[in-house]
């Protein structure tokens, strides 16, 4: 039983059911979503004992076997960590949202989107097939777009959702191209199989391009510089969405992709510098700009960008372990990957907590503006305590979990800085320096969250509502995360032994069998360089925090007009403006022009292809002789066609046009295809009747006195289209590149149980095609009916007003 596949689909099933249950249940619909998420969390927890011993689980459902595309769910230590974060933090976010969101909100829509996103994320981290992973990857972009734009009446929400969609989907398309290149090199869509044969195609011409496209997808999803600009704007979403998408799930998808493909590309200098370099610069850039923010959620958004850069750079440093071809010499660099996985978990705990705290502050006092806040410690002591735990963990101060992973990050940065490969002897010294400077700014913005919000004078006159503690339900979820922040500090090796060390084998599948890559976390290492770096961060960070008003002038060196946001808006405006010009050029309201464009393209594309390939050669000597009845029908149809051109009324044109249709039906009779003849007769009759009904409502017909130039163009295009169609029809007879499939359909009775070949083709062999055609007609009919009803309603309202 493919239980993992079912687990991935359960959130989608819940998303389909929630809209129907929303108004019929007496309980809050959020509890249904919470139950689903908790059930999945408990299910994934049950895998920890087995995974901790190195077991993996694989369940496959065949999807498109002819192309090797299967819905394969794969669970190992790496995907288990992400799966637990998706469902565990998701459960806490849903619990929090039950108390945070007003009952007046469209809760059914909210939890539907949330379930869609949860299912898509589970699909991303558990899919072994690259094409299936891509499908889920884009589903995360679509569902996050819906969540960010939940308050669609706000322009900021719409713009933020559009920006996140454009950037992440563009990266996703690049990643898809990279996947296709990997398939060309490896001959398989399975990530496990690609990893197992990774060394066999490193010299392929597509190896580096596929790597860069893969990283482009990862960087856009995980908000790495310069694609980070979508994340701050995504803060327009409700706080539970921000706590979920941008601390524990969506932004971790790109990091997961880098970790999963490290066995393929790790050890390559380009991979090392791209992942490490982009991660380090993102770490600094996000931390530096977080300090200047005056909105708490914007501050957290930039801090998320920074922390994601830190995790990304650690995975880059850890990839250097594969440079040594799995020798024991590489073990020292695997600790960076352990630190990355450790901080990935830690970040989810303290950042989810902080988003919820900011949501509480906004919910209770009506603002997130740091300039209007202060003095809340006496009125919101529990909220302050939780915020302090999260902020100090993010700053890397003991006794909180962020301190441990940050120290390991410094260890990795110092170690790689002394390496003698990848030109690190020249540039390696910059890695610990950038890490340290960025951590100073991390301390500063963490201090701003605590001290500017909760200490200082209380400014009630600047608040929309007097400050008070929120309902207990809103404190439970961040409280649980706060307990985890402290608990992980005191018992880090429980996490390391049962989750992180098993996940290391997903990043180093071969190394794990030849060397001990397990890492033991210690809370105290003595007075080493890492500790002195932390002490320096606290001292210098405190000075910068206290003197911020004196040195913050440095931010004026980065005017808004030179920002990446400005570049994004400029590019968007240019694209919209240019596309408007192009669209207005050909969408000018004249049907004749549209037909000219269509037929001209047809002539150039089809006619040009026929001439270029020499496919216009044909032989008609072997064709059946043309009978006298066929000549008579052809003559009648030619007369009808020519007569239409000189018709002086619409009625005459309609009758002449119907002669053509009935002539085709007569040909079917001569060719002994009575079913087709009957179908053609019915269709032609219905079409003629509809023409006549429409004719009744049309204004009086007046023959168009078109310019001579237009008439000449019409004549030339008509002749050329006729010639191209005729040549193609005749050339097809000689284009016997493959065996005819007609013999296959002659067996319709045995294959489909139908004695009529045409009916069997429509109802069995092409059943899906027929069904989709019917669905299209149904949708069109619903659209027409809706417009008629809306028009009738509008007319009724107009009469009532009179």
PyMOL commands that set and color helices and strands:
alter all, ss='L'
color gray80, all
select helices_A, chain A and resi 3-21+29-45+48-52+65-67+77-100+107-126+130-148+155-186+191-196+198-200+206-221+229-236+239-245+250-265+269-290+296-324+328-365+370-372+381-395+401-417+424-427+429-454+460-462+472-490+492-507+511-514+529-546+548-557+560-562+564-586+591-613+628-645+650-670+674-697+708-732+742-745+748-752+757-765+767-801
alter helices_A, ss='H'
color red, helices_A
select strands_A, chain A and resi 57-64+69-75
alter strands_A, ss='S'
color yellow, strands_A
deselect
rebuild
show_as cartoon
